[in-house]
Amino acid sequence: MPARTALVTGAGRGIGRAIAERLGDRGMTVAVHYASDDTAAKETVAAVVARGGRAFPVRAELGLPGDVDTLFAALTEGLREHTGDTGLDVLVNNAGIGCRGDVSQLTPEAFDRVIAVNVKAPVFIVQRALPLLRDGGRIVNVSSMATRVAHPEILGYAISKGALDMLAPNLARQLGPRGITVNTVSPGLIDTEFHGDRLRGRPEARAEAAAQPAVGRLGEPADVADVVAFLVSAEARWITGERLETSGGARL
Ligand SMILES: NC(=O)c1ccc[n+]([C@@H]2O[C@H](COP(=O)([O-])OP(=O)(O)OC[C@H]3O[C@@H](n4cnc5c(N)ncnc54)[C@H](OP(=O)(O)O)[C@@H]3O)[C@@H](O)[C@H]2O)c1
């Protein structure tokens, strides 16, 4: 049986990097997708390799015309080079952007952008991945706790993740006969660059954020990555169409 392969979008840093590392640990050859930060993506690839895994970078900015074409041209080239064919076992739609503003502040341009990156791109990435995905494959979409708990100050973001949540049940139903499972992982607040300067170097904001989860600390990328690694494992074969929250029990 050939080594399993995985595409993790937005794996240059943050949650995506941690997922890439975990999947590399489990023997998969990992395509490390990112938008523009070549240095960060190289660091992810190096981190996977340093742990004994195999990985290669795939650059494609999502939300632009031709984005999915660019991604799959680089992905298939990398898979051929590293594995000898273009078979894919795991797709993790993790790349995503924020969109601050309540309904009075939201602009059509910002709304279009967050929908393009957080919803349209994953839908068409799945469409293009289907011919490559082997039977028994796995799809995981990284959504957000913001689809369960109201966050009016990030309305466009919450709507985009709400739409993304609809992928898992519908795709799970369609792809189940091939043994392909499709699930959603919904993080609470995780300490990454996603939050810009809102947490970094601000002890009071960090303490406030750390008080939200029932387990009493800030979430880390590994807290999400370990759950994704489980969902793509053989042990999770009977879980599909589900939304699994990884928030340490925030706002229960
Ligand atoms: N952090 C949280 O608290 C949190 C909570 C709930 C859900 N999430 C979700 O978790 C996912 C990962 O978040 P994170 O915190 O790890 O984010 P992050 O630290 O900001 O990293 C984002 C990654 O996605 C890539 N990316 C961003 N925009 C892109 C685009 N237009 N095209 C292609 N790649 C793009 C970035 O590439 P470059 O490095 O090249 O820019 C980077 O590798 C997102 O979907 C986010 O919505 C995060």
The ligand as a MOL file (V3000), in Angstrom:
LIG
                    3D

  0  0  0     0  0            999 V3000
M  V30 BEGIN CTAB
M  V30 COUNTS 48 52 0 0 0
M  V30 BEGIN ATOM
M  V30 1 N -6.9620 31.1790 15.4530 0
M  V30 2 C -8.2010 31.0680 15.9000 0
M  V30 3 O -8.5540 31.5350 16.9990 0
M  V30 4 C -9.2270 30.3840 15.0630 0
M  V30 5 C -10.4820 30.1220 15.6560 0
M  V30 6 C -11.4640 29.4840 14.9090 0
M  V30 7 C -11.2090 29.1130 13.6150 0
M  V30 8 N -9.9930 29.3870 13.0430 0 CHG=1
M  V30 9 C -9.7880 28.9820 11.6650 0
M  V30 10 O -8.6460 28.1600 11.5870 0
M  V30 11 C -8.0240 28.3130 10.3270 0
M  V30 12 C -6.5480 28.6030 10.5100 0
M  V30 13 O -6.4200 29.7420 11.3440 0
M  V30 14 P -5.0090 30.2230 11.9530 0
M  V30 15 O -5.3350 30.8750 13.2350 0
M  V30 16 O -4.0130 29.1370 11.9090 0 CHG=-1
M  V30 17 O -4.6240 31.3550 10.8740 0
M  V30 18 P -3.2210 32.0790 10.5730 0
M  V30 19 O -2.2540 31.8930 11.6880 0
M  V30 20 O -3.6000 33.4610 10.1720 0
M  V30 21 O -2.6390 31.2770 9.2940 0
M  V30 22 C -3.3630 31.3150 8.1110 0
M  V30 23 C -2.7370 30.4240 7.0610 0
M  V30 24 O -3.6300 30.4470 5.9290 0
M  V30 25 C -2.9730 30.9850 4.7950 0
M  V30 26 N -3.8750 31.8710 4.0910 0
M  V30 27 C -4.5020 32.9780 4.5770 0
M  V30 28 N -5.2010 33.5760 3.6000 0
M  V30 29 C -5.0080 32.8270 2.4800 0
M  V30 30 C -5.4420 32.9400 1.1440 0
M  V30 31 N -6.2060 33.9530 0.7290 0
M  V30 32 N -5.0210 32.0140 0.2750 0
M  V30 33 C -4.2330 30.9910 0.6620 0
M  V30 34 N -3.7860 30.8260 1.8990 0
M  V30 35 C -4.1660 31.7510 2.8040 0
M  V30 36 C -1.7640 31.7290 5.3230 0
M  V30 37 O -0.7490 31.7620 4.3150 0
M  V30 38 P 0.4970 32.8050 4.4010 0
M  V30 39 O 1.2810 32.4020 5.6180 0
M  V30 40 O 1.2410 32.6480 3.1540 0
M  V30 41 O -0.1350 34.1620 4.5700 0
M  V30 42 C -1.4010 30.8920 6.5540 0
M  V30 43 O -0.6150 29.7840 6.1820 0
M  V30 44 C -8.8080 29.4160 9.6110 0
M  V30 45 O -9.7520 28.8530 8.7300 0
M  V30 46 C -9.5140 30.1450 10.7310 0
M  V30 47 O -10.7170 30.7590 10.3070 0
M  V30 48 C -9.0150 30.0100 13.7410 0
M  V30 END ATOM
M  V30 BEGIN BOND
M  V30 1 1 1 2
M  V30 2 2 2 3
M  V30 3 1 2 4
M  V30 4 1 4 5
M  V30 5 2 4 48
M  V30 6 2 5 6
M  V30 7 1 6 7
M  V30 8 2 7 8
M  V30 9 1 8 9
M  V30 10 1 8 48
M  V30 11 1 9 10
M  V30 12 1 9 46
M  V30 13 1 10 11
M  V30 14 1 11 12
M  V30 15 1 11 44
M  V30 16 1 12 13
M  V30 17 1 13 14
M  V30 18 2 14 15
M  V30 19 1 14 16
M  V30 20 1 14 17
M  V30 21 1 17 18
M  V30 22 2 18 19
M  V30 23 1 18 20
M  V30 24 1 18 21
M  V30 25 1 21 22
M  V30 26 1 22 23
M  V30 27 1 23 24
M  V30 28 1 23 42
M  V30 29 1 24 25
M  V30 30 1 25 26
M  V30 31 1 25 36
M  V30 32 1 26 27
M  V30 33 1 26 35
M  V30 34 2 27 28
M  V30 35 1 28 29
M  V30 36 1 29 30
M  V30 37 2 29 35
M  V30 38 1 30 31
M  V30 39 2 30 32
M  V30 40 1 32 33
M  V30 41 2 33 34
M  V30 42 1 34 35
M  V30 43 1 36 37
M  V30 44 1 36 42
M  V30 45 1 37 38
M  V30 46 2 38 39
M  V30 47 1 38 40
M  V30 48 1 38 41
M  V30 49 1 42 43
M  V30 50 1 44 45
M  V30 51 1 44 46
M  V30 52 1 46 47
M  V30 END BOND
M  V30 END CTAB
M  END
